[in-house]
Amino acid sequence: MPGQTRYELLWRDRPQEEAAHFNPAFCGELLARTTNEFRKQAGRTMPLAYAFLVAPLVLHPSARKALPGRANTAFASWAGDNADTVSTLADRTLRLRPVTREALLFLVQIGAVEISGDGVGNGNRPLKLSAKPSVSTDEVDEMRRASGMLGRWFGNQADPAAVLQTMGVRV
């Protein structure tokens, strides 16, 4: 329909690649992986603002490739070494905000996560996430691995506000 943004279109009317990578179930799985790994690493719920960094960092191929290989990588030095990725992150975060919202709503509706004042945590029916699903592609496997590593990496950071500020994201 004229005047609608692409996020207002029905899923069957969206471009095939967008429907595959931006659908709430897939993005929700990536968020659930990040949230689970964050909780394992930090022992607490993940700040809600971090949820909005997952899609821009994991879905974008060059951003995903720029992520550190290990969760104990110093955040400030990574940001300095990857200024190009950081410089475009705020804009990608804003553009993908509707995708993240849809994924969070989906996860809340099925009981996989709960959102509270403390952040995003497991719901009463968390997703069962296998390490490698039976049907997948190399790119999707990379996204799944990156989302888990992102949760561990964020879980190692002491100050969420400093992470968001360094990434150029305002809440």
GROMACS elastic network, one bead per residue, 0.5 to 0.9 nm:
[ bonds ]
;  ai    aj funct       b0    kb
    1     4     6  0.59545   500
    1     5     6  0.89767   500
    1     9     6  0.78152   500
    2     5     6  0.85797   500
    4     7     6  0.78497   500
    4     8     6  0.58508   500
    4     9     6  0.68367   500
    5     8     6  0.53289   500
    5     9     6  0.68991   500
    6     9     6  0.52953   500
    6    10     6  0.85956   500
    6    13     6  0.88779   500
    6    14     6  0.69333   500
    7    10     6  0.80443   500
    7    11     6  0.87428   500
    7    14     6  0.84206   500
    7    98     6  0.69804   500
    7    99     6  0.77738   500
    8    11     6  0.88740   500
    9    12     6  0.80988   500
    9    13     6  0.61035   500
    9    14     6  0.64165   500
   10    13     6  0.53335   500
   10    14     6  0.66987   500
   11    14     6  0.53299   500
   11    15     6  0.84607   500
   11    16     6  0.89820   500
   11    19     6  0.62938   500
   11    23     6  0.79129   500
   12    15     6  0.81528   500
   12    16     6  0.83405   500
   12    19     6  0.78333   500
   13    16     6  0.85964   500
   13    19     6  0.88357   500
   14    17     6  0.84211   500
   14    18     6  0.66025   500
   14    19     6  0.60596   500
   15    18     6  0.53341   500
   15    19     6  0.61611   500
   15    20     6  0.87015   500
   16    19     6  0.50582   500
   16    20     6  0.61721   500
   16    21     6  0.87865   500
   17    20     6  0.50446   500
   17    21     6  0.62208   500
   17    22     6  0.81629   500
   18    21     6  0.53530   500
   18    22     6  0.53800   500
   18    23     6  0.74340   500
   19    22     6  0.55440   500
   19    23     6  0.53370   500
   20    23     6  0.59951   500
   20    26     6  0.77621   500
   21    24     6  0.88098   500
   21    26     6  0.67439   500
   21    27     6  0.72484   500
   21    59     6  0.74836   500
   21   140     6  0.88467   500
   22    25     6  0.84930   500
   22    26     6  0.70040   500
   22    27     6  0.61919   500
   22    55     6  0.86321   500
   22    59     6  0.86264   500
   22    96     6  0.88423   500
   22    99     6  0.62079   500
   22   100     6  0.87176   500
   22   103     6  0.86765   500
   23    26     6  0.56701   500
   23    27     6  0.62077   500
   23    28     6  0.82681   500
   23    99     6  0.75026   500
   23   102     6  0.81237   500
   23   103     6  0.74952   500
   24    27     6  0.51800   500
   24    28     6  0.55095   500
   24    29     6  0.83200   500
   24    99     6  0.70231   500
   24   100     6  0.78082   500
   24   101     6  0.85992   500
   24   102     6  0.55530   500
   24   104     6  0.77669   500
   24   105     6  0.82424   500
   24   106     6  0.61909   500
   24   107     6  0.82421   500
   25    29     6  0.61302   500
   25    30     6  0.87658   500
   25   102     6  0.89556   500
   25   103     6  0.64872   500
   25   106     6  0.69886   500
   25   107     6  0.78836   500
   26    29     6  0.50555   500
   26    30     6  0.64634   500
   26    31     6  0.87131   500
   26   103     6  0.79133   500
   27    30     6  0.50564   500
   27    31     6  0.61861   500
   27    32     6  0.85464   500
   27    54     6  0.87230   500
   27    55     6  0.70925   500
   27    59     6  0.88855   500
   27    99     6  0.76228   500
   27   100     6  0.71528   500
   27   102     6  0.85988   500
   27   103     6  0.56183   500
   27   104     6  0.85812   500
   28    32     6  0.59922   500
   28    33     6  0.85385   500
   28   100     6  0.79611   500
   28   102     6  0.83424   500
   28   104     6  0.64147   500
   28   105     6  0.88068   500
   28   106     6  0.70175   500
   28   107     6  0.60824   500
   29    32     6  0.50030   500
   29    33     6  0.61939   500
   29    34     6  0.86532   500
   29   103     6  0.83603   500
   29   107     6  0.84618   500
   29   127     6  0.76222   500
   29   129     6  0.78773   500
   29   144     6  0.82050   500
   30    33     6  0.51505   500
   30    34     6  0.62982   500
   30    35     6  0.86321   500
   30    54     6  0.75646   500
   30    55     6  0.79740   500
   30    58     6  0.83004   500
   30   143     6  0.74797   500
   30   144     6  0.60975   500
   30   146     6  0.87483   500
   30   147     6  0.56520   500
   30   148     6  0.77892   500
   31    34     6  0.50570   500
   31    35     6  0.60202   500
   31    36     6  0.85013   500
   31    51     6  0.65788   500
   31    54     6  0.66870   500
   31    55     6  0.81215   500
   31   100     6  0.84902   500
   31   103     6  0.77856   500
   31   104     6  0.79316   500
   31   107     6  0.88977   500
   31   147     6  0.71206   500
   31   148     6  0.87645   500
   31   151     6  0.88502   500
   32    35     6  0.50200   500
   32    36     6  0.59828   500
   32    37     6  0.85164   500
   32   107     6  0.81524   500
   32   112     6  0.77928   500
   32   113     6  0.75639   500
   32   121     6  0.87952   500
   32   122     6  0.80976   500
   32   126     6  0.81098   500
   32   127     6  0.71553   500
   32   129     6  0.83852   500
   32   147     6  0.86521   500
   32   148     6  0.87453   500
   33    36     6  0.52099   500
   33    37     6  0.61830   500
   33    38     6  0.84792   500
   33   127     6  0.88623   500
   33   129     6  0.73696   500
   33   144     6  0.73260   500
   33   145     6  0.86525   500
   33   147     6  0.60313   500
   33   148     6  0.51884   500
   33   149     6  0.88603   500
   33   151     6  0.73388   500
   34    37     6  0.53300   500
   34    38     6  0.60160   500
   34    39     6  0.86083   500
   34    46     6  0.85870   500
   34    51     6  0.80986   500
   34    54     6  0.76020   500
   34   144     6  0.89155   500
   34   146     6  0.85938   500
   34   147     6  0.50679   500
   34   149     6  0.73435   500
   34   150     6  0.61327   500
   34   152     6  0.75061   500
   34   154     6  0.88437   500
   35    38     6  0.50729   500
   35    39     6  0.61775   500
   35    40     6  0.86821   500
   35    45     6  0.73791   500
   35    46     6  0.59883   500
   35    51     6  0.80276   500
   35   113     6  0.87865   500
   35   120     6  0.69482   500
   35   121     6  0.66119   500
   35   122     6  0.77149   500
   35   147     6  0.88561   500
   35   148     6  0.80775   500
   35   151     6  0.60077   500
   35   152     6  0.89154   500
   36    39     6  0.52019   500
   36    40     6  0.62845   500
   36    41     6  0.86915   500
   36    45     6  0.87471   500
   36    46     6  0.86898   500
   36   121     6  0.78147   500
   36   122     6  0.74526   500
   36   148     6  0.77522   500
   36   151     6  0.72162   500
   36   152     6  0.88120   500
   37    40     6  0.50298   500
   37    41     6  0.61079   500
   37    42     6  0.84558   500
   37   147     6  0.86305   500
   37   148     6  0.56477   500
   37   149     6  0.73943   500
   37   150     6  0.80366   500
   37   152     6  0.52642   500
   37   153     6  0.88306   500
   37   155     6  0.77506   500
   38    41     6  0.51392   500
   38    42     6  0.57924   500
   38    43     6  0.75263   500
   38    44     6  0.76091   500
   38    45     6  0.73531   500
   38    46     6  0.61659   500
   38   148     6  0.80485   500
   38   149     6  0.88131   500
   38   150     6  0.79519   500
   38   152     6  0.50233   500
   38   153     6  0.76590   500
   38   154     6  0.65538   500
   38   156     6  0.83005   500
   39    42     6  0.52854   500
   39    44     6  0.51027   500
   39    45     6  0.56972   500
   39    46     6  0.67028   500
   39   121     6  0.76858   500
   39   122     6  0.89081   500
   39   151     6  0.79138   500
   39   152     6  0.82156   500
   39   155     6  0.72170   500
   40    43     6  0.55600   500
   40    44     6  0.79102   500
   40   151     6  0.87855   500
   40   152     6  0.76346   500
   40   155     6  0.81197   500
   41    44     6  0.83547   500
   41   151     6  0.78364   500
   41   152     6  0.55235   500
   41   153     6  0.82883   500
   41   154     6  0.86245   500
   41   155     6  0.52494   500
   41   156     6  0.68078   500
   42    45     6  0.79764   500
   42    46     6  0.83955   500
   42   152     6  0.78758   500
   42   154     6  0.84954   500
   42   156     6  0.66481   500
   42   157     6  0.86883   500
   43   155     6  0.82989   500
   44   118     6  0.85706   500
   44   119     6  0.88256   500
   44   121     6  0.79242   500
   44   155     6  0.87220   500
   45    48     6  0.87380   500
   45   118     6  0.64839   500
   45   119     6  0.54980   500
   45   120     6  0.54820   500
   45   122     6  0.80894   500
   46    49     6  0.84219   500
   46    50     6  0.69690   500
   46    51     6  0.78343   500
   46   118     6  0.76627   500
   46   119     6  0.52295   500
   46   120     6  0.51617   500
   46   121     6  0.65152   500
   46   151     6  0.82965   500
   46   154     6  0.84432   500
   46   155     6  0.77748   500
   47    50     6  0.56175   500
   47    51     6  0.73334   500
   47   117     6  0.87988   500
   47   118     6  0.66240   500
   47   120     6  0.62270   500
   47   121     6  0.89968   500
   47   160     6  0.73556   500
   48    51     6  0.53982   500
   48    52     6  0.74141   500
   48   115     6  0.76543   500
   48   116     6  0.86387   500
   48   117     6  0.86157   500
   48   118     6  0.79505   500
   48   120     6  0.56168   500
   49    52     6  0.55641   500
   49    53     6  0.72784   500
   49   119     6  0.81399   500
   49   160     6  0.83378   500
   49   164     6  0.79538   500
   49   171     6  0.71770   500
   50    53     6  0.52709   500
   50    54     6  0.69026   500
   50   151     6  0.89022   500
   50   154     6  0.78867   500
   50   160     6  0.78901   500
   50   163     6  0.89492   500
   50   164     6  0.79233   500
   51    54     6  0.55610   500
   51    55     6  0.80152   500
   51   100     6  0.72722   500
   51   104     6  0.84695   500
   51   120     6  0.79347   500
   52    55     6  0.67405   500
   52    56     6  0.76658   500
   52    93     6  0.64451   500
   52    94     6  0.86081   500
   52    96     6  0.78847   500
   52    97     6  0.64502   500
   52   100     6  0.60217   500
   52   101     6  0.82576   500
   53    56     6  0.56078   500
   53    57     6  0.61387   500
   53    58     6  0.83967   500
   53    89     6  0.81856   500
   53    90     6  0.88834   500
   53    92     6  0.89236   500
   53    93     6  0.62624   500
   53   100     6  0.88038   500
   53   164     6  0.88252   500
   53   169     6  0.87613   500
   54    57     6  0.53705   500
   54    58     6  0.57583   500
   54    59     6  0.79328   500
   54    93     6  0.87525   500
   54   100     6  0.82480   500
   54   147     6  0.67770   500
   54   150     6  0.75739   500
   54   151     6  0.88087   500
   55    58     6  0.52159   500
   55    59     6  0.53085   500
   55    60     6  0.76028   500
   55    92     6  0.87214   500
   55    93     6  0.76874   500
   55    96     6  0.69066   500
   55    97     6  0.86492   500
   55    99     6  0.79323   500
   55   100     6  0.69319   500
   55   147     6  0.86957   500
   56    59     6  0.58823   500
   56    60     6  0.59533   500
   56    63     6  0.75393   500
   56    64     6  0.86385   500
   56    89     6  0.66811   500
   56    90     6  0.87426   500
   56    92     6  0.56330   500
   56    93     6  0.55972   500
   56    95     6  0.87323   500
   56    96     6  0.67324   500
   57    60     6  0.59601   500
   57    61     6  0.82504   500
   57    62     6  0.85831   500
   57    63     6  0.52247   500
   57    64     6  0.55578   500
   57    66     6  0.87978   500
   57    67     6  0.77983   500
   57    85     6  0.87689   500
   57    89     6  0.76382   500
   57    92     6  0.87280   500
   57    93     6  0.86774   500
   57   146     6  0.85139   500
   57   147     6  0.84877   500
   57   150     6  0.86305   500
   58    61     6  0.72817   500
   58    63     6  0.68338   500
   58    65     6  0.87427   500
   58    67     6  0.86475   500
   58   142     6  0.85040   500
   58   143     6  0.55981   500
   58   144     6  0.82252   500
   58   146     6  0.61184   500
   58   147     6  0.62081   500
   58   150     6  0.84403   500
   59    62     6  0.89812   500
   59    63     6  0.79010   500
   59    64     6  0.68897   500
   59   143     6  0.65699   500
   60    63     6  0.53714   500
   60    64     6  0.59921   500
   60    65     6  0.86419   500
   60    92     6  0.89321   500
   61    64     6  0.51009   500
   61    65     6  0.61789   500
   61    66     6  0.86433   500
   61   139     6  0.87958   500
   61   143     6  0.88855   500
   62    65     6  0.50627   500
   62    66     6  0.61697   500
   62    67     6  0.88593   500
   62    85     6  0.77267   500
   63    66     6  0.50263   500
   63    67     6  0.64974   500
   63    85     6  0.58603   500
   63    86     6  0.86174   500
   63    89     6  0.84817   500
   64    67     6  0.53890   500
   64    68     6  0.88415   500
   64   142     6  0.82422   500
   64   143     6  0.75128   500
   64   146     6  0.67686   500
   65    68     6  0.80632   500
   65   146     6  0.88520   500
   66    69     6  0.88322   500
   66    78     6  0.88750   500
   66    82     6  0.69351   500
   66    85     6  0.73234   500
   67    70     6  0.86823   500
   67    78     6  0.81954   500
   67    82     6  0.87593   500
   67   146     6  0.76493   500
   67   149     6  0.87627   500
   67   150     6  0.80462   500
   68    71     6  0.70316   500
   68    72     6  0.87414   500
   68    73     6  0.65365   500
   68    78     6  0.73443   500
   68   149     6  0.84649   500
   68   150     6  0.87912   500
   68   153     6  0.86435   500
   69    72     6  0.89435   500
   69    73     6  0.79550   500
   69   146     6  0.87762   500
   69   149     6  0.78785   500
   70    73     6  0.58311   500
   70   149     6  0.72377   500
   70   152     6  0.87729   500
   70   153     6  0.75796   500
   71    74     6  0.84871   500
   71   149     6  0.60964   500
   71   150     6  0.72705   500
   71   151     6  0.83925   500
   71   152     6  0.55478   500
   71   154     6  0.79038   500
   71   155     6  0.84729   500
   71   156     6  0.71688   500
   72    75     6  0.84458   500
   72   152     6  0.83040   500
   72   153     6  0.64400   500
   72   156     6  0.68108   500
   73    76     6  0.89217   500
   73    77     6  0.80099   500
   73    78     6  0.71087   500
   73   153     6  0.75460   500
   74    77     6  0.55798   500
   74    78     6  0.62495   500
   74    79     6  0.87633   500
   74   157     6  0.86898   500
   75    78     6  0.51425   500
   75    79     6  0.61746   500
   75    80     6  0.86634   500
   75   153     6  0.82930   500
   75   154     6  0.88441   500
   75   157     6  0.75195   500
   75   163     6  0.76684   500
   75   166     6  0.88946   500
   76    79     6  0.51309   500
   76    80     6  0.62430   500
   76    81     6  0.86851   500
   76   163     6  0.84100   500
   76   166     6  0.76227   500
   77    80     6  0.50255   500
   77    81     6  0.61422   500
   77    82     6  0.85488   500
   78    81     6  0.50896   500
   78    82     6  0.60455   500
   78    83     6  0.85421   500
   79    82     6  0.51141   500
   79    83     6  0.59247   500
   79    85     6  0.82528   500
   79    86     6  0.65468   500
   79   166     6  0.71320   500
   79   167     6  0.75418   500
   80    83     6  0.55219   500
   80    86     6  0.86137   500
   81    84     6  0.85764   500
   82    85     6  0.54738   500
   82    86     6  0.63336   500
   82    87     6  0.86387   500
   83    87     6  0.58480   500
   83    88     6  0.87462   500
   84    87     6  0.51499   500
   84    88     6  0.66697   500
   84    89     6  0.87932   500
   85    88     6  0.56192   500
   85    89     6  0.62400   500
   85   167     6  0.89861   500
   86    89     6  0.51099   500
   86    90     6  0.75872   500
   86   166     6  0.78591   500
   86   167     6  0.54795   500
   86   168     6  0.71056   500
   87    90     6  0.70953   500
   87    91     6  0.84138   500
   87   167     6  0.76523   500
   87   168     6  0.72931   500
   88    91     6  0.56952   500
   88    92     6  0.64070   500
   88    93     6  0.87170   500
   88   168     6  0.87394   500
   89    92     6  0.50809   500
   89    93     6  0.59085   500
   89    94     6  0.85971   500
   89   167     6  0.66808   500
   89   168     6  0.71414   500
   89   169     6  0.76944   500
   90    93     6  0.50399   500
   90    94     6  0.63301   500
   90    95     6  0.87226   500
   90   167     6  0.69497   500
   90   168     6  0.55269   500
   90   169     6  0.51610   500
   90   170     6  0.81644   500
   91    94     6  0.52072   500
   91    95     6  0.62478   500
   91    96     6  0.86361   500
   91   169     6  0.86356   500
   92    95     6  0.50211   500
   92    96     6  0.59922   500
   92    97     6  0.83806   500
   93    96     6  0.52203   500
   93    97     6  0.59295   500
   93   169     6  0.76912   500
   94    97     6  0.51805   500
   94    98     6  0.82439   500
   94   169     6  0.87967   500
   95    98     6  0.73031   500
   95    99     6  0.84028   500
   96    99     6  0.51778   500
   96   100     6  0.63921   500
   96   101     6  0.87222   500
   97   100     6  0.51417   500
   97   101     6  0.61468   500
   97   102     6  0.86521   500
   98   101     6  0.50362   500
   98   102     6  0.61619   500
   98   103     6  0.86062   500
   99   102     6  0.52250   500
   99   103     6  0.62611   500
   99   104     6  0.86986   500
  100   103     6  0.50389   500
  100   104     6  0.60951   500
  100   105     6  0.85213   500
  101   104     6  0.51126   500
  101   105     6  0.60644   500
  101   106     6  0.84867   500
  102   105     6  0.51199   500
  102   106     6  0.60868   500
  102   107     6  0.86398   500
  103   106     6  0.50683   500
  103   107     6  0.62079   500
  103   108     6  0.86307   500
  104   107     6  0.50968   500
  104   108     6  0.61077   500
  104   109     6  0.85023   500
  104   113     6  0.79094   500
  104   115     6  0.87007   500
  105   108     6  0.51165   500
  105   109     6  0.60054   500
  105   110     6  0.86777   500
  106   109     6  0.51316   500
  106   110     6  0.63685   500
  106   111     6  0.85985   500
  106   112     6  0.85742   500
  107   110     6  0.53902   500
  107   111     6  0.61153   500
  107   112     6  0.50475   500
  107   113     6  0.55905   500
  107   114     6  0.80984   500
  107   123     6  0.85344   500
  107   126     6  0.87364   500
  107   127     6  0.87663   500
  108   112     6  0.59741   500
  108   113     6  0.52482   500
  108   114     6  0.59048   500
  108   115     6  0.76256   500
  108   123     6  0.74832   500
  109   112     6  0.77279   500
  109   113     6  0.85343   500
  110   113     6  0.80751   500
  110   123     6  0.87342   500
  110   125     6  0.73315   500
  110   126     6  0.87266   500
  111   114     6  0.70763   500
  111   122     6  0.82780   500
  111   123     6  0.51264   500
  111   124     6  0.56750   500
  111   125     6  0.50463   500
  111   126     6  0.67671   500
  111   127     6  0.87846   500
  112   121     6  0.86922   500
  112   122     6  0.60596   500
  112   124     6  0.64703   500
  112   127     6  0.56500   500
  113   120     6  0.66058   500
  113   121     6  0.55034   500
  113   124     6  0.74170   500
  113   125     6  0.76381   500
  113   126     6  0.64536   500
  113   127     6  0.85829   500
  114   119     6  0.82444   500
  114   120     6  0.58392   500
  114   121     6  0.53880   500
  114   122     6  0.58874   500
  114   124     6  0.81089   500
  115   118     6  0.76949   500
  115   119     6  0.56730   500
  115   121     6  0.64740   500
  115   122     6  0.86747   500
  115   123     6  0.85062   500
  116   119     6  0.52885   500
  116   120     6  0.65540   500
  116   121     6  0.80178   500
  117   120     6  0.85628   500
  118   121     6  0.85207   500
  120   123     6  0.89360   500
  122   125     6  0.76848   500
  122   126     6  0.57464   500
  122   127     6  0.87016   500
  123   126     6  0.55547   500
  123   127     6  0.89605   500
  125   128     6  0.88751   500
  126   129     6  0.88546   500
  129   132     6  0.84744   500
  129   133     6  0.83311   500
  130   133     6  0.59564   500
  131   141     6  0.89698   500
  131   144     6  0.84525   500
  131   145     6  0.85344   500
  132   135     6  0.82896   500
  132   136     6  0.78406   500
  132   141     6  0.72649   500
  132   144     6  0.87452   500
  133   136     6  0.63631   500
  133   141     6  0.87161   500
  136   139     6  0.83404   500
  136   140     6  0.63560   500
  136   141     6  0.67423   500
  137   140     6  0.52397   500
  137   141     6  0.61496   500
  137   142     6  0.86147   500
  138   141     6  0.50531   500
  138   142     6  0.61861   500
  138   143     6  0.87105   500
  139   142     6  0.50419   500
  139   143     6  0.63182   500
  139   144     6  0.87389   500
  140   144     6  0.62206   500
  140   145     6  0.86462   500
  141   144     6  0.50657   500
  141   145     6  0.61855   500
  141   146     6  0.85014   500
  142   145     6  0.51488   500
  142   146     6  0.59867   500
  142   147     6  0.85404   500
  143   146     6  0.50480   500
  143   147     6  0.60855   500
  143   148     6  0.87066   500
  144   147     6  0.52445   500
  144   148     6  0.64624   500
  144   149     6  0.87457   500
  145   148     6  0.53137   500
  145   149     6  0.62205   500
  145   150     6  0.85582   500
  146   149     6  0.50501   500
  146   150     6  0.59429   500
  146   151     6  0.86341   500
  147   150     6  0.50064   500
  147   151     6  0.63778   500
  147   152     6  0.88845   500
  148   151     6  0.51933   500
  148   152     6  0.65202   500
  148   153     6  0.86689   500
  149   152     6  0.51160   500
  149   153     6  0.60074   500
  149   154     6  0.85060   500
  150   154     6  0.59599   500
  150   155     6  0.82754   500
  151   154     6  0.52233   500
  151   155     6  0.59591   500
  151   156     6  0.87109   500
  152   156     6  0.63799   500
  153   156     6  0.52298   500
  153   157     6  0.68919   500
  154   157     6  0.53006   500
  154   158     6  0.85224   500
  154   160     6  0.80467   500
  154   163     6  0.82841   500
  155   158     6  0.77985   500
  157   160     6  0.69110   500
  157   162     6  0.88383   500
  157   163     6  0.75483   500
  158   162     6  0.85406   500
  158   163     6  0.88399   500
  159   162     6  0.54116   500
  159   163     6  0.65790   500
  159   164     6  0.89291   500
  160   163     6  0.50578   500
  160   164     6  0.62071   500
  160   165     6  0.85229   500
  161   164     6  0.51796   500
  161   165     6  0.60157   500
  161   166     6  0.84980   500
  161   170     6  0.89715   500
  162   165     6  0.50259   500
  162   166     6  0.59857   500
  162   167     6  0.84570   500
  163   166     6  0.51956   500
  163   167     6  0.61693   500
  163   168     6  0.86725   500
  163   169     6  0.87239   500
  164   167     6  0.50159   500
  164   168     6  0.62090   500
  164   169     6  0.51634   500
  164   170     6  0.67735   500
  164   171     6  0.82259   500
  165   168     6  0.50096   500
  165   169     6  0.57939   500
  165   170     6  0.67675   500
  166   169     6  0.76395   500
  167   170     6  0.88597   500
